[in-house]
Amino acid sequence: MKILFAANHLNIGGIANYILALGRAFAARGWASCVASSGGALEPEFAKSGIKFIKVDFRTKSELSPKVLSGAFRLSEIAREEGADIIHAHTRVTQVAAAIASRLAHVPYIVTCHGFFRRRLGRMLFGCWGDKVIAISGPVRESLINDFMVDPRRIELIHNGVELDKFSKERSPEDERDGLVIGTIGRLSPVKGHRFLIEAIANLSCREVDVRAIIVGDGPEEDNLKKLAKGFKVGGRVHFFKSDLDTAKYLAMMDVFVFPSIKEGLGLALLEAMAAGKACVASDIGGISDIIKNGENGILVKVGDVRALADSIFRLVVDVGLRTRLGAKARETAVSRFSLETMTDRTLNLYNEVLNAHANQ
């Protein structure tokens, strides 16, 4: 079996990381894959992993862009040249292109929905959902059914999975003298809610709690967030780091992981933090509630409630026992429900189901 992935770009982030991890897992089992994309920072990682990268200009956010049509023709050519058995699209632009390429190349295609879509006319009239749709969380699945009338029988719920062995590093004892570290990882965009974390750190500084915060990621909000930290007089407590594929080294520095998103399909960074055994505080929104059960394996707070966020972080800072217990339960959850092996098994099963259906047509 050979899989042709399609994505707008290959910069560090949820979608590219997902494709890279899945491609590596397929390779370990003897399955080949290649990826059609505009490219990005992770190109060398794909090359090292034996996943062929083929450049296709998908750099547009509009499904009506001429790049979608030209990309579709190129995608169909690639499918034939590479002998692809299935096309697996990961963004709205590439799912429309895949719908066209599938007909031209006579190759089935599936789509993974990594988050929530707006109810735009194009999506309502021309769903382009593929032979099957992978929803990464229960709320994403419900959105597809309720907002876009996708047939539930067409949807497969397959949670994101993480490479558990990568996230077993412990924080170095020497770091303890610098106080506790609160951290988050994610694209620096408004929807990730980083400003709430910075405001919570400012709140904690008024309580004379010795904490530092690290924020890992790139994006358009970087300057605004740095100005916000300076305005709240916590610029010296909040440290920014560029996006890095090796998230494990940053998680190893953290005592508490915070995920204050405004909107979230599931949250790969949150899963990684849980796999690393970190006590987590997250917004009670979207797919996050599929992962965290409040008080059992983490703490949930209302979106944008800075006081509740600060109070929850404070509880974990001062209560070592609670921090340890929630971190251990978080790791158990990641191991039992969100392993890369499970995600790979279920995705391969879905591919086979689609291929068998086409063979019988």
C-alpha positions as CSV (number, residue, x, y, z in Angstrom):
1,M,0.0,0.0,0.0
2,K,1.2,3.5,-0.8
3,I,-0.3,6.7,0.7
4,L,-0.3,10.1,-0.8
5,F,-0.7,12.8,1.8
6,A,-1.7,16.3,0.8
7,A,-1.4,19.5,3.0
8,N,-1.0,23.2,2.4
9,H,2.5,23.4,4.0
10,L,5.0,21.5,6.1
11,N,5.8,24.0,8.8
12,I,5.9,22.9,12.5
13,G,2.4,22.5,13.7
14,G,-0.4,20.0,14.4
15,I,-1.1,19.0,10.8
16,A,2.5,18.6,9.6
17,N,3.5,16.9,12.8
18,Y,0.5,14.5,12.4
19,I,1.6,13.6,8.9
20,L,5.2,13.1,9.8
21,A,4.4,10.9,12.8
22,L,1.9,8.8,10.7
23,G,4.4,8.5,7.8
24,R,7.1,7.3,10.1
25,A,4.8,4.8,11.7
26,F,3.8,3.5,8.3
27,A,7.4,3.2,7.2
28,A,8.2,1.1,10.3
29,R,5.5,-1.3,9.2
30,G,6.7,-1.5,5.6
31,W,4.2,0.9,4.1
32,A,5.4,3.7,1.8
33,S,4.1,7.2,1.7
34,C,4.8,10.5,0.1
35,V,3.5,14.0,0.7
36,A,2.4,16.7,-1.8
37,S,2.7,20.2,-0.3
38,S,4.0,23.7,-0.7
39,G,6.8,22.6,1.7
40,G,8.2,24.2,4.8
41,A,10.5,23.9,7.8
42,L,9.9,20.2,8.2
43,E,11.1,19.1,4.8
44,P,14.4,17.8,6.1
45,E,12.6,15.7,8.7
46,F,10.4,14.1,6.0
47,A,13.5,13.4,4.0
48,K,15.3,11.8,6.9
49,S,12.2,9.7,7.6
50,G,12.1,8.3,4.0
51,I,8.9,10.2,3.2
52,K,9.1,11.6,-0.3
53,F,8.2,15.3,-0.6
54,I,6.8,16.6,-3.8
55,K,6.3,20.3,-4.2
56,V,2.8,21.5,-5.1
57,D,1.8,25.1,-4.7
58,F,-1.1,24.8,-2.2
59,R,-0.3,28.2,-0.5
60,T,-3.8,29.6,-0.4
61,K,-6.6,29.7,2.0
62,S,-9.3,30.0,-0.6
63,E,-11.0,26.9,-2.1
64,L,-11.8,29.0,-5.1
65,S,-8.2,29.9,-5.8
66,P,-6.8,28.8,-9.2
67,K,-4.1,27.1,-7.2
68,V,-6.7,24.5,-6.1
69,L,-7.4,23.5,-9.7
70,S,-3.8,23.4,-10.8
71,G,-2.9,21.6,-7.6
72,A,-5.7,19.0,-8.3
73,F,-4.3,18.2,-11.7
74,R,-0.8,17.9,-10.3
75,L,-2.1,15.7,-7.5
76,S,-3.7,13.4,-9.9
77,E,-0.4,13.1,-11.9
78,I,1.5,12.4,-8.7
79,A,-1.0,9.7,-7.7
80,R,-0.5,7.9,-11.0
81,E,3.3,8.4,-11.1
82,E,3.8,7.2,-7.5
83,G,1.3,4.4,-7.7
84,A,-0.7,5.8,-4.8
85,D,-3.5,3.5,-3.5
86,I,-5.2,6.3,-1.6
87,I,-5.0,10.1,-1.2
88,H,-5.2,11.4,2.4
89,A,-6.0,15.2,2.5
90,H,-5.6,17.3,5.6
91,T,-6.8,20.9,4.9
92,R,-9.9,22.4,3.2
93,V,-7.8,23.4,0.1
94,T,-6.3,20.0,-0.3
95,Q,-9.6,18.1,0.3
96,V,-11.1,20.0,-2.6
97,A,-8.1,19.3,-4.8
98,A,-8.2,15.7,-3.7
99,A,-11.8,15.4,-4.7
100,I,-10.9,16.4,-8.2
101,A,-7.7,14.4,-8.3
102,S,-9.5,11.3,-7.1
103,R,-11.8,11.4,-10.1
104,L,-9.0,12.0,-12.6
105,A,-6.7,9.3,-11.2
106,H,-9.4,6.9,-10.1
107,V,-7.9,6.7,-6.7
108,P,-10.0,6.9,-3.5
109,Y,-9.4,9.7,-1.0
110,I,-10.1,10.4,2.6
111,V,-10.0,13.5,4.7
112,T,-8.9,14.2,8.3
113,C,-10.6,17.1,9.9
114,H,-8.2,18.5,12.4
115,G,-10.6,21.1,13.8
116,F,-13.8,23.0,13.3
117,F,-14.9,24.6,10.1
118,R,-17.1,27.6,9.6
119,R,-20.5,27.1,7.9
120,R,-19.5,28.6,4.6
121,L,-21.6,28.1,1.4
122,G,-18.8,26.3,-0.4
123,R,-18.5,23.7,2.3
124,M,-22.3,23.3,2.5
125,L,-22.8,22.8,-1.2
126,F,-19.5,21.0,-2.1
127,G,-18.5,19.1,1.0
128,C,-15.7,17.1,-0.7
129,W,-15.5,14.9,2.5
130,G,-14.0,12.0,0.7
131,D,-14.8,8.3,0.9
132,K,-14.4,8.5,4.6
133,V,-13.8,11.4,7.1
134,I,-11.5,11.1,10.1
135,A,-12.7,13.2,13.0
136,I,-9.9,13.7,15.6
137,S,-12.4,14.2,18.5
138,G,-16.0,13.6,19.5
139,P,-16.9,17.4,19.2
140,V,-15.3,17.5,15.7
141,R,-17.4,14.5,14.7
142,E,-20.6,16.1,16.1
143,S,-19.8,19.4,14.2
144,L,-19.5,17.4,10.9
145,I,-22.9,15.8,11.6
146,N,-24.8,18.8,12.9
147,D,-23.2,21.7,11.0
148,F,-22.5,20.0,7.6
149,M,-24.9,17.1,7.6
150,V,-22.2,14.5,6.9
151,D,-23.6,11.0,7.2
152,P,-22.4,9.6,10.5
153,R,-21.6,6.3,8.8
154,R,-19.0,8.1,6.7
155,I,-17.2,9.5,9.8
156,E,-14.5,7.6,11.7
157,L,-13.4,8.9,15.1
158,I,-9.7,8.4,15.4
159,H,-8.0,10.5,18.1
160,N,-4.5,11.9,17.5
161,G,-1.7,9.7,18.9
162,V,1.7,10.5,20.3
163,E,5.0,8.7,20.4
164,L,4.9,7.8,24.1
165,D,8.6,6.9,24.4
166,K,9.6,10.5,23.4
167,F,8.0,12.0,26.4
168,S,9.6,10.3,29.4
169,K,12.3,12.9,30.2
170,E,12.3,14.2,33.8
171,R,13.1,17.7,34.7
172,S,16.6,18.2,35.9
173,P,16.9,18.7,39.7
174,E,19.2,21.7,39.1
175,D,16.3,23.7,37.7
176,E,14.4,23.6,41.0
177,R,16.4,26.5,42.4
178,D,14.9,28.7,39.7
179,G,11.3,28.1,40.9
180,L,8.6,26.3,39.2
181,V,8.0,26.5,35.5
182,I,4.6,27.0,33.9
183,G,4.5,26.4,30.1
184,T,2.6,26.0,26.9
185,I,3.4,25.0,23.3
186,G,1.4,26.1,20.3
187,R,1.1,28.5,17.4
188,L,1.1,32.1,18.5
189,S,-2.4,33.1,17.2
190,P,-5.3,34.6,19.1
191,V,-7.3,31.4,19.1
192,K,-4.7,29.7,21.3
193,G,-5.4,32.1,24.2
194,H,-1.8,32.8,25.2
195,R,-2.9,36.2,26.5
196,F,-4.8,34.5,29.3
197,L,-1.7,32.7,30.4
198,I,0.2,35.9,30.6
199,E,-2.5,37.6,32.6
200,A,-2.6,34.6,34.9
201,I,1.1,34.9,35.5
202,A,0.6,38.5,36.3
203,N,-2.1,37.5,38.8
204,L,0.3,34.9,40.4
205,S,3.1,37.5,40.7
206,C,0.8,39.5,43.0
207,R,0.6,36.4,45.2
208,E,4.3,36.3,45.6
209,V,4.6,32.9,43.9
210,D,8.0,32.0,42.5
211,V,7.0,30.9,39.0
212,R,8.4,31.4,35.5
213,A,6.5,30.8,32.2
214,I,7.8,29.5,28.9
215,I,5.9,29.9,25.7
216,V,7.0,27.8,22.7
217,G,5.8,28.7,19.3
218,D,5.8,31.1,16.3
219,G,3.1,33.2,14.9
220,P,1.5,36.6,14.3
221,E,0.8,37.3,17.9
222,E,4.4,37.2,19.1
223,D,5.0,40.9,19.3
224,N,1.6,41.6,20.9
225,L,2.2,38.9,23.6
226,K,5.6,40.3,24.4
227,K,4.2,43.8,24.8
228,L,1.4,42.4,27.0
229,A,3.9,40.7,29.3
230,K,5.9,43.9,29.5
231,G,2.7,45.9,30.2
232,F,1.8,43.5,33.1
233,K,5.3,43.9,34.4
234,V,6.0,40.1,34.0
235,G,8.4,40.4,31.0
236,G,11.2,39.0,33.1
237,R,9.0,36.0,34.1
238,V,7.7,35.0,30.6
239,H,10.2,33.6,28.2
240,F,9.5,32.9,24.5
241,F,11.1,30.1,22.4
242,K,10.7,29.5,18.7
243,S,8.8,26.5,17.4
244,D,10.8,23.3,17.7
245,L,9.9,19.7,16.6
246,D,11.6,18.4,19.8
247,T,8.8,19.5,22.2
248,A,10.0,16.9,24.7
249,K,12.9,19.0,25.8
250,Y,10.6,21.9,26.7
251,L,8.1,19.7,28.4
252,A,10.9,18.3,30.5
253,M,11.5,21.8,31.9
254,M,7.8,22.3,32.9
255,D,6.1,21.5,36.1
256,V,2.6,22.6,34.9
257,F,1.3,22.7,31.4
258,V,-1.3,25.2,30.5
259,F,-3.5,25.0,27.3
260,P,-5.8,28.1,27.4
261,S,-7.2,27.8,23.9
262,I,-10.4,29.6,22.8
263,K,-11.1,26.9,20.1
264,E,-9.5,23.5,19.8
265,G,-10.3,20.3,17.8
266,L,-8.2,18.1,20.1
267,G,-4.8,19.5,21.0
268,L,-1.7,17.5,20.0
269,A,0.5,19.6,22.4
270,L,-1.8,18.8,25.3
271,L,-1.5,15.1,24.5
272,E,2.2,15.4,24.4
273,A,2.2,17.2,27.8
274,M,0.1,14.4,29.2
275,A,2.4,11.8,27.8
276,A,5.2,13.6,29.6
277,G,3.3,13.2,32.8
278,K,2.6,16.9,33.4
279,A,-0.2,18.3,35.4
280,C,-2.3,20.2,32.9
281,V,-4.8,23.1,33.1
282,A,-6.8,23.6,30.0
283,S,-9.9,25.4,28.6
284,D,-13.1,23.5,28.8
285,I,-13.7,23.7,25.1
286,G,-14.0,21.6,22.0
287,G,-12.0,18.3,21.9
288,I,-10.2,19.1,25.1
289,S,-13.1,17.6,27.1
290,D,-12.5,14.4,25.2
291,I,-9.1,14.2,26.8
292,I,-9.3,15.8,30.3
293,K,-11.8,14.9,33.0
294,N,-11.8,17.7,35.5
295,G,-10.1,16.8,38.7
296,E,-9.2,13.3,37.5
297,N,-6.3,13.7,35.0
298,G,-6.1,17.5,34.8
299,I,-8.1,20.7,35.5
300,L,-10.5,22.4,33.2
301,V,-11.4,26.1,33.4
302,K,-13.9,28.3,31.5
303,V,-12.5,29.8,28.4
304,G,-11.0,33.3,29.1
305,D,-11.5,33.1,32.9
306,V,-8.1,34.4,34.0
307,R,-8.9,34.3,37.7
308,A,-9.9,30.6,37.5
309,L,-6.8,29.9,35.4
310,A,-4.6,31.6,37.9
311,D,-6.3,29.8,40.8
312,S,-5.9,26.4,39.2
313,I,-2.2,27.0,38.5
314,F,-1.7,28.3,42.0
315,R,-3.3,25.1,43.4
316,L,-0.8,23.0,41.4
317,V,2.1,25.1,42.4
318,V,1.5,24.9,46.1
319,D,0.2,21.3,46.2
320,V,2.9,18.9,45.2
321,G,0.8,15.9,45.8
322,L,-2.0,17.1,43.6
323,R,0.5,18.1,40.9
324,T,2.1,14.6,41.0
325,R,-1.2,12.7,41.1
326,L,-2.7,14.6,38.1
327,G,0.5,14.2,36.2
328,A,0.5,10.5,36.7
329,K,-3.1,10.2,35.7
330,A,-2.4,12.3,32.6
331,R,0.3,9.9,31.6
332,E,-2.0,6.9,32.1
333,T,-4.6,8.5,29.9
334,A,-2.1,9.1,27.1
335,V,-0.8,5.6,27.3
336,S,-4.2,3.9,27.3
337,R,-6.1,6.1,24.8
338,F,-3.7,8.3,22.7
339,S,-0.8,6.2,21.5
340,L,0.6,6.6,18.0
341,E,0.4,2.8,17.6
342,T,-3.4,2.9,18.2
343,M,-3.9,5.8,15.8
344,T,-1.8,4.0,13.1
345,D,-3.7,0.7,13.5
346,R,-7.1,2.4,13.2
347,T,-5.9,4.6,10.2
348,L,-4.6,1.6,8.3
349,N,-7.8,-0.3,9.0
350,L,-9.8,2.6,7.5
351,Y,-7.6,2.6,4.4
352,N,-8.2,-1.1,3.9
353,E,-11.9,-0.6,4.4
354,V,-12.0,2.1,1.7
355,L,-9.8,0.1,-0.7
356,N,-12.0,-3.0,-0.3
357,A,-15.1,-1.0,-0.9
358,H,-13.6,0.4,-4.2
359,A,-12.4,-3.1,-5.2
360,N,-16.0,-4.4,-4.9
361,Q,-17.6,-1.6,-6.9
